[in-house]
């Protein structure tokens, strides 16, 4: 089974690389290649890096971590249409509470 990691998990891995191995262990994976990140997550992490003024060492660490994961491409009409359906529903307060903010909706859309 493949797992799509959210931005918060990726940030945790940046703080503590052992978290990646711990995540693999918790999920019972036999192959670290079963962990993916979405292209949206990549954009979010780069935004966080800029917002926080990460230095060269932290940027190098980010690049290294990003190179260790396969990146899920969401440039697929089915994914885009599912996102549009979910985003349209999120305009009610109840669904915002249930689904979270917009980037998390992308993860829910990709994962189904």
C-alpha positions in Angstrom: 0.0 0.0 0.0 1.2 3.5 -0.7 0.9 6.4 1.7 0.7 10.1 1.0 2.3 12.1 3.7 0.9 15.5 4.7 3.0 18.6 5.1 3.0 18.3 8.9 4.6 14.8 8.7 7.2 16.1 6.2 8.1 19.0 8.5 8.4 16.5 11.4 10.8 14.5 9.2 12.8 17.6 8.6 13.1 18.2 12.3 14.0 14.5 13.1 15.0 12.2 10.2 14.4 9.2 12.5 10.6 10.1 12.2 10.7 8.7 8.6 11.9 5.3 9.8 9.4 5.5 12.7 6.6 6.3 10.3 7.6 3.3 8.1 7.6 1.1 11.2 4.2 2.3 12.5 2.6 1.8 9.1 4.2 -1.7 8.8 5.8 -0.9 5.5 8.5 -3.1 4.1 9.6 -0.5 1.6 10.3 3.2 2.3 9.4 3.8 -1.3 5.7 3.4 -0.4 5.8 6.9 1.1 4.8 9.8 -1.2 4.3 13.5 -0.9 2.0 15.6 -3.1 3.3 18.4 -5.2 1.1 20.7 -3.2 3.0 19.6 0.0 6.3 20.5 -1.8 4.9 24.0 -2.4 3.7 24.4 1.1 7.1 23.4 2.6 8.9 25.9 0.3 6.5 28.6 1.4 7.2 27.8 5.0 10.9 27.9 4.3 10.6 31.4 2.8 8.2 32.6 5.5 10.7 31.6 8.2 13.8 32.7 6.4 15.5 29.3 6.4 19.2 29.4 5.9 21.4 27.5 3.5 21.9 24.4 5.8 18.1 24.1 6.3 17.4 24.6 2.6 20.0 21.9 1.8 18.3 19.5 4.3 14.9 20.3 2.7 16.3 19.5 -0.8 17.8 16.2 0.5 14.5 15.1 2.1 12.5 16.1 -0.9 14.7 14.0 -3.2 14.1 11.0 -1.0 10.3 10.9 -1.8 8.4 10.2 -4.9 6.2 13.2 -5.6 2.5 12.5 -6.5 1.4 14.5 -9.5 -2.1 15.9 -9.2 -2.2 17.0 -12.8 -5.0 14.5 -13.5 -8.5 15.5 -14.6 -10.2 13.1 -12.1 -8.2 14.5 -9.2 -8.9 18.1 -10.3 -12.6 17.3 -10.6 -12.7 15.6 -7.2 -11.0 18.6 -5.7 -13.5 21.0 -7.3 -16.4 18.9 -5.9 -14.9 18.8 -2.4 -13.9 22.5 -2.5 -17.4 23.5 -3.5 -18.8 21.6 -0.6 -16.3 23.1 1.8 -18.0 26.5 1.5 -20.3 25.5 4.4 -19.0 25.9 8.0 -19.7 22.3 8.9 -17.6 20.9 6.1 -14.7 23.4 6.9 -14.6 22.0 10.4 -14.7 18.4 9.1 -12.2 18.7 6.2 -9.8 21.3 7.4 -8.1 24.0 5.4 -7.5 24.0 1.6 -4.1 22.2 1.4 -5.6 19.3 3.5 -8.4 19.0 1.0 -5.9 18.3 -1.7 -4.5 15.4 0.3 -8.1 14.1 0.9 -8.8 14.5 -2.8 -5.7 12.6 -3.9 -6.2 9.8 -1.4 -9.9 9.4 -2.0 
